[in-house]
Amino acid sequence: MGYAKGRHIDDILRIKSTLITIVSALLVRVLMDQVPFDLDQVDIYAPGKEAAQKYMFDVPVVELNGKVAMMHRIDEPKLIDILRKEQSKTDSS
């Protein structure tokens, strides 16, 4: 088991997931300066969350209006484009 001796695989996945989430959340907050939007950050491992089974191997995941817009990594230019398109939809309605 190497360096992870004594650790359960779920613990390792959670630690990796947490680090990725922290970095991704920081990036998303930087993007908020370019395209303002509301951010809800969800702990997929919180009790009662089904998201852990759904997304545990896919973090980070960006959902926009209940649909997955991006997963595995955040592509900054693509996310900015997606957010701007969504804003233009809501501004025109």
Contacts in CASP RR format, 6 or more apart in sequence:
PFRMAT RR
TARGET T0000
AUTHOR 0000-0000-0000
METHOD contacts of the structure
MODEL  1
MGYAKGRHIDDILRIKSTLITIVSALLVRVLMDQVPFDLDQVDIYAPGKE
AAQKYMFDVPVVELNGKVAMMHRIDEPKLIDILRKEQSKTDSS
1 7 0 8 1.000
4 12 0 8 1.000
13 56 0 8 1.000
13 57 0 8 1.000
14 45 0 8 1.000
17 44 0 8 1.000
17 45 0 8 1.000
17 56 0 8 1.000
17 59 0 8 1.000
20 59 0 8 1.000
20 60 0 8 1.000
21 41 0 8 1.000
21 59 0 8 1.000
21 60 0 8 1.000
24 59 0 8 1.000
24 60 0 8 1.000
24 74 0 8 1.000
25 39 0 8 1.000
25 41 0 8 1.000
27 74 0 8 1.000
27 76 0 8 1.000
28 39 0 8 1.000
28 62 0 8 1.000
28 74 0 8 1.000
28 79 0 8 1.000
29 39 0 8 1.000
31 76 0 8 1.000
31 79 0 8 1.000
31 80 0 8 1.000
31 83 0 8 1.000
32 39 0 8 1.000
34 80 0 8 1.000
35 80 0 8 1.000
35 83 0 8 1.000
35 84 0 8 1.000
35 87 0 8 1.000
37 83 0 8 1.000
37 87 0 8 1.000
42 49 0 8 1.000
42 51 0 8 1.000
43 49 0 8 1.000
44 51 0 8 1.000
44 52 0 8 1.000
44 54 0 8 1.000
44 55 0 8 1.000
44 56 0 8 1.000
44 59 0 8 1.000
45 52 0 8 1.000
55 61 0 8 1.000
55 71 0 8 1.000
58 71 0 8 1.000
58 72 0 8 1.000
59 71 0 8 1.000
59 72 0 8 1.000
60 70 0 8 1.000
60 71 0 8 1.000
60 72 0 8 1.000
60 73 0 8 1.000
60 74 0 8 1.000
61 68 0 8 1.000
61 70 0 8 1.000
61 71 0 8 1.000
62 68 0 8 1.000
62 69 0 8 1.000
62 70 0 8 1.000
62 71 0 8 1.000
62 74 0 8 1.000
62 79 0 8 1.000
63 69 0 8 1.000
64 82 0 8 1.000
64 83 0 8 1.000
64 86 0 8 1.000
65 86 0 8 1.000
69 79 0 8 1.000
69 82 0 8 1.000
70 78 0 8 1.000
70 79 0 8 1.000
70 82 0 8 1.000
END
